Amino acid sequence: MNYSVENPNTTQNTLTGTSAGSIVWSQPLQGSALKLVILYANGYENTTTTAQSITFTKAFTNTPAVLVNTTGMTITVSTTGVTLPTGMTAAATGWIIIAGY
C-alpha cells in the first residue's frame, strides 16, 4: 500500500515577516495518510497586532503534531495551516516540522 505521496517537485513558498525576515516552507509529503510540512524561519518577526498565517498545500484530516519548533515562537496549528504570533519583541530563526494525517 502507498500511504504517502512524496513530491520531489514540491514548491518552496516564502512568507515575508511584517517587520523583518521571512519563513520558507514546503509540504513534501501530501499523501492520503502521512503528511509533512517543513518551515524555516530566517529572522522572522511580526510586531503588528495582525497575525500572519500559512495555508498548507494539502489539508490534514486531523490536527497535526508539531514535531520540532526551534524558533521559540508560539504557533497555532490547525488541519489547514499555521498561525504565527503577533506582537513579537525579537526576530525568530529556526525550524518548524509538522506531521500527521
Protein Blocks (a to p, Z undefined) as FASTA:
>chain_A
ZZbdcdfkbccdddddfkggcdddddfbfcfkbccdddddehiacfbfbdcddddfbacf
bdcddfbdckopacdddfkbccddehiabdcedddddddZZ
